[in-house]
Amino acid sequence: MLNRMNKFISALQSVFAAFFGVQSENKRQADFKEHSLGTIIVIALVLFSLFVAAIYFTVSLVLNT
């Protein structure tokens, strides 16, 4: 159970680093060897959706005032 959580957190950190463009090439290659492509894609889609929703709600809030 703990190993799965550590792998998930590692994948999450990798996706965050990729979003901000601060991940090294060596780390990126190691991540794709350690994590499945499907896991990376699902995490990226969820984080992207949350990001878009946050922007949408922030703009809605500002325009309603």
PyMOL Python script that loads the backbone (N, CA, C, O; Angstrom):
from pymol import cmd

cmd.read_pdbstr("""\
ATOM      1  N   MET A   1       0.822  -1.196   0.000  1.00  0.00           N
ATOM      2  CA  MET A   1       0.000   0.000   0.000  1.00  0.00           C
ATOM      3  C   MET A   1       0.863   1.256   0.000  1.00  0.00           C
ATOM      4  O   MET A   1       0.615   2.197  -0.753  1.00  0.00           O
ATOM      5  N   LEU A   2       1.883   1.252   0.860  1.00  0.00           N
ATOM      6  CA  LEU A   2       2.765   2.418   0.938  1.00  0.00           C
ATOM      7  C   LEU A   2       3.559   2.599  -0.353  1.00  0.00           C
ATOM      8  O   LEU A   2       3.805   3.727  -0.781  1.00  0.00           O
ATOM      9  N   ASN A   3       3.959   1.493  -0.970  1.00  0.00           N
ATOM     10  CA  ASN A   3       4.710   1.567  -2.219  1.00  0.00           C
ATOM     11  C   ASN A   3       3.865   2.188  -3.333  1.00  0.00           C
ATOM     12  O   ASN A   3       4.373   2.973  -4.135  1.00  0.00           O
ATOM     13  N   ARG A   4       2.576   1.838  -3.384  1.00  0.00           N
ATOM     14  CA  ARG A   4       1.693   2.410  -4.400  1.00  0.00           C
ATOM     15  C   ARG A   4       1.521   3.904  -4.192  1.00  0.00           C
ATOM     16  O   ARG A   4       1.482   4.673  -5.152  1.00  0.00           O
ATOM     17  N   MET A   5       1.417   4.315  -2.922  1.00  0.00           N
ATOM     18  CA  MET A   5       1.266   5.737  -2.615  1.00  0.00           C
ATOM     19  C   MET A   5       2.532   6.498  -2.997  1.00  0.00           C
ATOM     20  O   MET A   5       2.455   7.601  -3.537  1.00  0.00           O
ATOM     21  N   ASN A   6       3.693   5.916  -2.719  1.00  0.00           N
ATOM     22  CA  ASN A   6       4.966   6.553  -3.086  1.00  0.00           C
ATOM     23  C   ASN A   6       5.096   6.690  -4.595  1.00  0.00           C
ATOM     24  O   ASN A   6       5.576   7.711  -5.087  1.00  0.00           O
ATOM     25  N   LYS A   7       4.670   5.663  -5.338  1.00  0.00           N
ATOM     26  CA  LYS A   7       4.726   5.733  -6.801  1.00  0.00           C
ATOM     27  C   LYS A   7       3.779   6.810  -7.324  1.00  0.00           C
ATOM     28  O   LYS A   7       4.114   7.543  -8.254  1.00  0.00           O
ATOM     29  N   PHE A   8       2.577   6.901  -6.712  1.00  0.00           N
ATOM     30  CA  PHE A   8       1.615   7.924  -7.126  1.00  0.00           C
ATOM     31  C   PHE A   8       2.167   9.318  -6.858  1.00  0.00           C
ATOM     32  O   PHE A   8       2.081  10.198  -7.715  1.00  0.00           O
ATOM     33  N   ILE A   9       2.731   9.521  -5.678  1.00  0.00           N
ATOM     34  CA  ILE A   9       3.297  10.830  -5.333  1.00  0.00           C
ATOM     35  C   ILE A   9       4.463  11.166  -6.263  1.00  0.00           C
ATOM     36  O   ILE A   9       4.614  12.317  -6.674  1.00  0.00           O
ATOM     37  N   SER A  10       5.269  10.194  -6.589  1.00  0.00           N
ATOM     38  CA  SER A  10       6.374  10.405  -7.528  1.00  0.00           C
ATOM     39  C   SER A  10       5.853  10.811  -8.903  1.00  0.00           C
ATOM     40  O   SER A  10       6.400  11.717  -9.532  1.00  0.00           O
ATOM     41  N   ALA A  11       4.804  10.146  -9.369  1.00  0.00           N
ATOM     42  CA  ALA A  11       4.211  10.489 -10.662  1.00  0.00           C
ATOM     43  C   ALA A  11       3.601  11.889 -10.615  1.00  0.00           C
ATOM     44  O   ALA A  11       3.717  12.651 -11.575  1.00  0.00           O
ATOM     45  N   LEU A  12       2.960  12.222  -9.513  1.00  0.00           N
ATOM     46  CA  LEU A  12       2.365  13.544  -9.341  1.00  0.00           C
ATOM     47  C   LEU A  12       3.435  14.631  -9.377  1.00  0.00           C
ATOM     48  O   LEU A  12       3.250  15.664 -10.021  1.00  0.00           O
ATOM     49  N   GLN A  13       4.537  14.405  -8.696  1.00  0.00           N
ATOM     50  CA  GLN A  13       5.650  15.358  -8.707  1.00  0.00           C
ATOM     51  C   GLN A  13       6.215  15.520 -10.116  1.00  0.00           C
ATOM     52  O   GLN A  13       6.576  16.625 -10.520  1.00  0.00           O
ATOM     53  N   SER A  14       6.291  14.438 -10.849  1.00  0.00           N
ATOM     54  CA  SER A  14       6.809  14.495 -12.208  1.00  0.00           C
ATOM     55  C   SER A  14       5.914  15.324 -13.115  1.00  0.00           C
ATOM     56  O   SER A  14       6.395  16.110 -13.932  1.00  0.00           O
ATOM     57  N   VAL A  15       4.609  15.142 -12.964  1.00  0.00           N
ATOM     58  CA  VAL A  15       3.680  15.906 -13.792  1.00  0.00           C
ATOM     59  C   VAL A  15       3.728  17.388 -13.420  1.00  0.00           C
ATOM     60  O   VAL A  15       3.710  18.244 -14.304  1.00  0.00           O
ATOM     61  N   PHE A  16       3.790  17.703 -12.125  1.00  0.00           N
ATOM     62  CA  PHE A  16       3.927  19.100 -11.706  1.00  0.00           C
ATOM     63  C   PHE A  16       5.203  19.718 -12.284  1.00  0.00           C
ATOM     64  O   PHE A  16       5.177  20.842 -12.785  1.00  0.00           O
ATOM     65  N   ALA A  17       6.297  18.998 -12.215  1.00  0.00           N
ATOM     66  CA  ALA A  17       7.564  19.506 -12.754  1.00  0.00           C
ATOM     67  C   ALA A  17       7.453  19.733 -14.253  1.00  0.00           C
ATOM     68  O   ALA A  17       7.971  20.721 -14.773  1.00  0.00           O
ATOM     69  N   ALA A  18       6.786  18.834 -14.946  1.00  0.00           N
ATOM     70  CA  ALA A  18       6.606  18.988 -16.388  1.00  0.00           C
ATOM     71  C   ALA A  18       5.720  20.191 -16.706  1.00  0.00           C
ATOM     72  O   ALA A  18       5.987  20.914 -17.665  1.00  0.00           O
ATOM     73  N   PHE A  19       4.662  20.418 -15.910  1.00  0.00           N
ATOM     74  CA  PHE A  19       3.797  21.574 -16.125  1.00  0.00           C
ATOM     75  C   PHE A  19       4.574  22.879 -16.013  1.00  0.00           C
ATOM     76  O   PHE A  19       4.337  23.811 -16.781  1.00  0.00           O
ATOM     77  N   PHE A  20       5.493  22.950 -15.067  1.00  0.00           N
ATOM     78  CA  PHE A  20       6.256  24.168 -14.859  1.00  0.00           C
ATOM     79  C   PHE A  20       7.526  24.218 -15.695  1.00  0.00           C
ATOM     80  O   PHE A  20       8.211  25.241 -15.710  1.00  0.00           O
ATOM     81  N   GLY A  21       7.850  23.142 -16.387  1.00  0.00           N
ATOM     82  CA  GLY A  21       9.001  23.124 -17.276  1.00  0.00           C
ATOM     83  C   GLY A  21      10.333  23.071 -16.557  1.00  0.00           C
ATOM     84  O   GLY A  21      11.329  23.572 -17.077  1.00  0.00           O
ATOM     85  N   VAL A  22      10.377  22.479 -15.374  1.00  0.00           N
ATOM     86  CA  VAL A  22      11.617  22.452 -14.599  1.00  0.00           C
ATOM     87  C   VAL A  22      12.183  21.040 -14.434  1.00  0.00           C
ATOM     88  O   VAL A  22      13.064  20.815 -13.604  1.00  0.00           O
ATOM     89  N   GLN A  23      11.684  20.103 -15.212  1.00  0.00           N
ATOM     90  CA  GLN A  23      12.139  18.727 -15.077  1.00  0.00           C
ATOM     91  C   GLN A  23      13.306  18.461 -16.016  1.00  0.00           C
ATOM     92  O   GLN A  23      13.271  18.838 -17.187  1.00  0.00           O
ATOM     93  N   SER A  24      14.333  17.814 -15.498  1.00  0.00           N
ATOM     94  CA  SER A  24      15.499  17.506 -16.319  1.00  0.00           C
ATOM     95  C   SER A  24      15.186  16.346 -17.262  1.00  0.00           C
ATOM     96  O   SER A  24      14.259  15.570 -17.028  1.00  0.00           O
ATOM     97  N   GLU A  25      15.964  16.244 -18.317  1.00  0.00           N
ATOM     98  CA  GLU A  25      15.770  15.175 -19.293  1.00  0.00           C
ATOM     99  C   GLU A  25      16.006  13.802 -18.667  1.00  0.00           C
ATOM    100  O   GLU A  25      15.278  12.852 -18.957  1.00  0.00           O
ATOM    101  N   ASN A  26      17.016  13.696 -17.815  1.00  0.00           N
ATOM    102  CA  ASN A  26      17.295  12.417 -17.160  1.00  0.00           C
ATOM    103  C   ASN A  26      16.141  11.985 -16.270  1.00  0.00           C
ATOM    104  O   ASN A  26      15.776  10.809 -16.256  1.00  0.00           O
ATOM    105  N   LYS A  27      15.562  12.925 -15.526  1.00  0.00           N
ATOM    106  CA  LYS A  27      14.436  12.618 -14.644  1.00  0.00           C
ATOM    107  C   LYS A  27      13.206  12.227 -15.466  1.00  0.00           C
ATOM    108  O   LYS A  27      12.469  11.316 -15.090  1.00  0.00           O
ATOM    109  N   ARG A  28      12.990  12.913 -16.578  1.00  0.00           N
ATOM    110  CA  ARG A  28      11.854  12.605 -17.450  1.00  0.00           C
ATOM    111  C   ARG A  28      11.963  11.183 -17.991  1.00  0.00           C
ATOM    112  O   ARG A  28      10.980  10.442 -17.991  1.00  0.00           O
ATOM    113  N   GLN A  29      13.135  10.805 -18.445  1.00  0.00           N
ATOM    114  CA  GLN A  29      13.331   9.452 -18.969  1.00  0.00           C
ATOM    115  C   GLN A  29      13.153   8.408 -17.873  1.00  0.00           C
ATOM    116  O   GLN A  29      12.562   7.354 -18.108  1.00  0.00           O
ATOM    117  N   ALA A  30      13.656   8.693 -16.691  1.00  0.00           N
ATOM    118  CA  ALA A  30      13.509   7.762 -15.570  1.00  0.00           C
ATOM    119  C   ALA A  30      12.036   7.613 -15.188  1.00  0.00           C
ATOM    120  O   ALA A  30      11.592   6.521 -14.835  1.00  0.00           O
ATOM    121  N   ASP A  31      11.280   8.706 -15.258  1.00  0.00           N
ATOM    122  CA  ASP A  31       9.857   8.646 -14.920  1.00  0.00           C
ATOM    123  C   ASP A  31       9.097   7.755 -15.882  1.00  0.00           C
ATOM    124  O   ASP A  31       8.224   6.996 -15.460  1.00  0.00           O
ATOM    125  N   PHE A  32       9.412   7.829 -17.167  1.00  0.00           N
ATOM    126  CA  PHE A  32       8.695   6.999 -18.132  1.00  0.00           C
ATOM    127  C   PHE A  32       9.099   5.538 -18.027  1.00  0.00           C
ATOM    128  O   PHE A  32       8.352   4.665 -18.467  1.00  0.00           O
ATOM    129  N   LYS A  33      10.250   5.253 -17.461  1.00  0.00           N
ATOM    130  CA  LYS A  33      10.624   3.862 -17.205  1.00  0.00           C
ATOM    131  C   LYS A  33       9.936   3.343 -15.950  1.00  0.00           C
ATOM    132  O   LYS A  33       9.578   2.168 -15.877  1.00  0.00           O
ATOM    133  N   GLU A  34       9.750   4.214 -14.960  1.00  0.00           N
ATOM    134  CA  GLU A  34       9.172   3.813 -13.668  1.00  0.00           C
ATOM    135  C   GLU A  34       7.649   3.797 -13.681  1.00  0.00           C
ATOM    136  O   GLU A  34       7.039   2.911 -13.083  1.00  0.00           O
ATOM    137  N   HIS A  35       7.027   4.760 -14.352  1.00  0.00           N
ATOM    138  CA  HIS A  35       5.573   4.904 -14.346  1.00  0.00           C
ATOM    139  C   HIS A  35       5.015   4.558 -15.724  1.00  0.00           C
ATOM    140  O   HIS A  35       5.687   4.722 -16.742  1.00  0.00           O
ATOM    141  N   SER A  36       3.784   4.082 -15.735  1.00  0.00           N
ATOM    142  CA  SER A  36       3.148   3.784 -17.017  1.00  0.00           C
ATOM    143  C   SER A  36       2.672   5.083 -17.669  1.00  0.00           C
ATOM    144  O   SER A  36       2.375   6.067 -16.991  1.00  0.00           O
ATOM    145  N   LEU A  37       2.610   5.061 -18.966  1.00  0.00           N
ATOM    146  CA  LEU A  37       2.175   6.235 -19.714  1.00  0.00           C
ATOM    147  C   LEU A  37       0.738   6.601 -19.347  1.00  0.00           C
ATOM    148  O   LEU A  37       0.394   7.780 -19.259  1.00  0.00           O
ATOM    149  N   GLY A  38      -0.092   5.591 -19.134  1.00  0.00           N
ATOM    150  CA  GLY A  38      -1.483   5.846 -18.769  1.00  0.00           C
ATOM    151  C   GLY A  38      -1.611   6.600 -17.462  1.00  0.00           C
ATOM    152  O   GLY A  38      -2.443   7.500 -17.344  1.00  0.00           O
ATOM    153  N   THR A  39      -0.794   6.244 -16.474  1.00  0.00           N
ATOM    154  CA  THR A  39      -0.821   6.934 -15.187  1.00  0.00           C
ATOM    155  C   THR A  39      -0.440   8.402 -15.351  1.00  0.00           C
ATOM    156  O   THR A  39      -1.092   9.287 -14.798  1.00  0.00           O
ATOM    157  N   ILE A  40       0.603   8.648 -16.102  1.00  0.00           N
ATOM    158  CA  ILE A  40       1.059  10.029 -16.333  1.00  0.00           C
ATOM    159  C   ILE A  40      -0.025  10.828 -17.051  1.00  0.00           C
ATOM    160  O   ILE A  40      -0.292  11.973 -16.688  1.00  0.00           O
ATOM    161  N   ILE A  41      -0.646  10.238 -18.059  1.00  0.00           N
ATOM    162  CA  ILE A  41      -1.677  10.948 -18.824  1.00  0.00           C
ATOM    163  C   ILE A  41      -2.897  11.258 -17.956  1.00  0.00           C
ATOM    164  O   ILE A  41      -3.432  12.365 -18.015  1.00  0.00           O
ATOM    165  N   VAL A  42      -3.335  10.296 -17.157  1.00  0.00           N
ATOM    166  CA  VAL A  42      -4.510  10.522 -16.299  1.00  0.00           C
ATOM    167  C   VAL A  42      -4.228  11.637 -15.295  1.00  0.00           C
ATOM    168  O   VAL A  42      -5.054  12.531 -15.112  1.00  0.00           O
ATOM    169  N   ILE A  43      -3.077  11.590 -14.650  1.00  0.00           N
ATOM    170  CA  ILE A  43      -2.725  12.637 -13.681  1.00  0.00           C
ATOM    171  C   ILE A  43      -2.642  13.993 -14.375  1.00  0.00           C
ATOM    172  O   ILE A  43      -3.123  14.990 -13.838  1.00  0.00           O
ATOM    173  N   ALA A  44      -2.042  14.041 -15.553  1.00  0.00           N
ATOM    174  CA  ALA A  44      -1.915  15.303 -16.284  1.00  0.00           C
ATOM    175  C   ALA A  44      -3.288  15.851 -16.672  1.00  0.00           C
ATOM    176  O   ALA A  44      -3.524  17.054 -16.564  1.00  0.00           O
ATOM    177  N   LEU A  45      -4.186  14.993 -17.117  1.00  0.00           N
ATOM    178  CA  LEU A  45      -5.533  15.452 -17.504  1.00  0.00           C
ATOM    179  C   LEU A  45      -6.315  15.970 -16.308  1.00  0.00           C
ATOM    180  O   LEU A  45      -7.012  16.980 -16.410  1.00  0.00           O
ATOM    181  N   VAL A  46      -6.203  15.286 -15.178  1.00  0.00           N
ATOM    182  CA  VAL A  46      -6.905  15.748 -13.972  1.00  0.00           C
ATOM    183  C   VAL A  46      -6.354  17.098 -13.518  1.00  0.00           C
ATOM    184  O   VAL A  46      -7.122  18.012 -13.219  1.00  0.00           O
ATOM    185  N   LEU A  47      -5.029  17.226 -13.466  1.00  0.00           N
ATOM    186  CA  LEU A  47      -4.438  18.499 -13.038  1.00  0.00           C
ATOM    187  C   LEU A  47      -4.752  19.631 -14.011  1.00  0.00           C
ATOM    188  O   LEU A  47      -5.001  20.761 -13.591  1.00  0.00           O
ATOM    189  N   PHE A  48      -4.742  19.332 -15.308  1.00  0.00           N
ATOM    190  CA  PHE A  48      -5.081  20.347 -16.304  1.00  0.00           C
ATOM    191  C   PHE A  48      -6.533  20.784 -16.153  1.00  0.00           C
ATOM    192  O   PHE A  48      -6.840  21.973 -16.247  1.00  0.00           O
ATOM    193  N   SER A  49      -7.427  19.825 -15.919  1.00  0.00           N
ATOM    194  CA  SER A  49      -8.847  20.153 -15.727  1.00  0.00           C
ATOM    195  C   SER A  49      -9.047  21.026 -14.496  1.00  0.00           C
ATOM    196  O   SER A  49      -9.815  21.987 -14.530  1.00  0.00           O
ATOM    197  N   LEU A  50      -8.353  20.692 -13.406  1.00  0.00           N
ATOM    198  CA  LEU A  50      -8.434  21.515 -12.193  1.00  0.00           C
ATOM    199  C   LEU A  50      -7.898  22.925 -12.441  1.00  0.00           C
ATOM    200  O   LEU A  50      -8.453  23.902 -11.939  1.00  0.00           O
ATOM    201  N   PHE A  51      -6.829  23.023 -13.207  1.00  0.00           N
ATOM    202  CA  PHE A  51      -6.249  24.323 -13.539  1.00  0.00           C
ATOM    203  C   PHE A  51      -7.233  25.170 -14.355  1.00  0.00           C
ATOM    204  O   PHE A  51      -7.440  26.347 -14.059  1.00  0.00           O
ATOM    205  N   VAL A  52      -7.833  24.569 -15.374  1.00  0.00           N
ATOM    206  CA  VAL A  52      -8.798  25.297 -16.205  1.00  0.00           C
ATOM    207  C   VAL A  52     -10.016  25.700 -15.378  1.00  0.00           C
ATOM    208  O   VAL A  52     -10.514  26.816 -15.523  1.00  0.00           O
ATOM    209  N   ALA A  53     -10.500  24.813 -14.517  1.00  0.00           N
ATOM    210  CA  ALA A  53     -11.645  25.136 -13.667  1.00  0.00           C
ATOM    211  C   ALA A  53     -11.307  26.282 -12.720  1.00  0.00           C
ATOM    212  O   ALA A  53     -12.139  27.162 -12.499  1.00  0.00           O
ATOM    213  N   ALA A  54     -10.110  26.285 -12.160  1.00  0.00           N
ATOM    214  CA  ALA A  54      -9.702  27.366 -11.254  1.00  0.00           C
ATOM    215  C   ALA A  54      -9.657  28.702 -11.985  1.00  0.00           C
ATOM    216  O   ALA A  54     -10.095  29.721 -11.450  1.00  0.00           O
ATOM    217  N   ILE A  55      -9.137  28.699 -13.188  1.00  0.00           N
ATOM    218  CA  ILE A  55      -9.105  29.941 -13.974  1.00  0.00           C
ATOM    219  C   ILE A  55     -10.522  30.393 -14.308  1.00  0.00           C
ATOM    220  O   ILE A  55     -10.839  31.577 -14.194  1.00  0.00           O
ATOM    221  N   TYR A  56     -11.372  29.462 -14.718  1.00  0.00           N
ATOM    222  CA  TYR A  56     -12.755  29.791 -15.061  1.00  0.00           C
ATOM    223  C   TYR A  56     -13.481  30.414 -13.870  1.00  0.00           C
ATOM    224  O   TYR A  56     -14.128  31.451 -14.009  1.00  0.00           O
ATOM    225  N   PHE A  57     -13.375  29.787 -12.711  1.00  0.00           N
ATOM    226  CA  PHE A  57     -14.062  30.305 -11.537  1.00  0.00           C
ATOM    227  C   PHE A  57     -13.474  31.632 -11.069  1.00  0.00           C
ATOM    228  O   PHE A  57     -14.212  32.488 -10.580  1.00  0.00           O
ATOM    229  N   THR A  58     -12.180  31.820 -11.206  1.00  0.00           N
ATOM    230  CA  THR A  58     -11.560  33.084 -10.834  1.00  0.00           C
ATOM    231  C   THR A  58     -12.040  34.208 -11.745  1.00  0.00           C
ATOM    232  O   THR A  58     -12.371  35.294 -11.270  1.00  0.00           O
ATOM    233  N   VAL A  59     -12.078  33.953 -13.042  1.00  0.00           N
ATOM    234  CA  VAL A  59     -12.543  34.965 -13.986  1.00  0.00           C
ATOM    235  C   VAL A  59     -14.024  35.247 -13.764  1.00  0.00           C
ATOM    236  O   VAL A  59     -14.445  36.402 -13.822  1.00  0.00           O
ATOM    237  N   SER A  60     -14.817  34.214 -13.511  1.00  0.00           N
ATOM    238  CA  SER A  60     -16.246  34.411 -13.229  1.00  0.00           C
ATOM    239  C   SER A  60     -16.442  35.276 -11.990  1.00  0.00           C
ATOM    240  O   SER A  60     -17.287  36.172 -11.974  1.00  0.00           O
ATOM    241  N   LEU A  61     -15.661  35.004 -10.964  1.00  0.00           N
ATOM    242  CA  LEU A  61     -15.761  35.774  -9.732  1.00  0.00           C
ATOM    243  C   LEU A  61     -15.393  37.244  -9.959  1.00  0.00           C
ATOM    244  O   LEU A  61     -16.065  38.142  -9.450  1.00  0.00           O
ATOM    245  N   VAL A  62     -14.346  37.480 -10.708  1.00  0.00           N
ATOM    246  CA  VAL A  62     -13.899  38.852 -10.975  1.00  0.00           C
ATOM    247  C   VAL A  62     -14.910  39.594 -11.839  1.00  0.00           C
ATOM    248  O   VAL A  62     -15.184  40.768 -11.590  1.00  0.00           O
ATOM    249  N   LEU A  63     -15.464  38.938 -12.840  1.00  0.00           N
ATOM    250  CA  LEU A  63     -16.403  39.614 -13.737  1.00  0.00           C
ATOM    251  C   LEU A  63     -17.759  39.860 -13.062  1.00  0.00           C
ATOM    252  O   LEU A  63     -18.494  40.754 -13.481  1.00  0.00           O
ATOM    253  N   ASN A  64     -18.096  39.097 -12.041  1.00  0.00           N
ATOM    254  CA  ASN A  64     -19.381  39.309 -11.355  1.00  0.00           C
ATOM    255  C   ASN A  64     -19.327  40.441 -10.333  1.00  0.00           C
ATOM    256  O   ASN A  64     -20.370  40.871  -9.839  1.00  0.00           O
ATOM    257  N   THR A  65     -18.135  40.930 -10.009  1.00  0.00           N
ATOM    258  CA  THR A  65     -18.055  41.991  -9.005  1.00  0.00           C
ATOM    259  C   THR A  65     -18.147  43.362  -9.604  1.00  0.00           C
ATOM    260  O   THR A  65     -18.094  44.357  -8.880  1.00  0.00           O
TER     261      THR A  65
END
""", "prot")
cmd.dss("prot")
cmd.show_as("cartoon", "prot")
cmd.util.cbc("prot")
cmd.orient("prot")
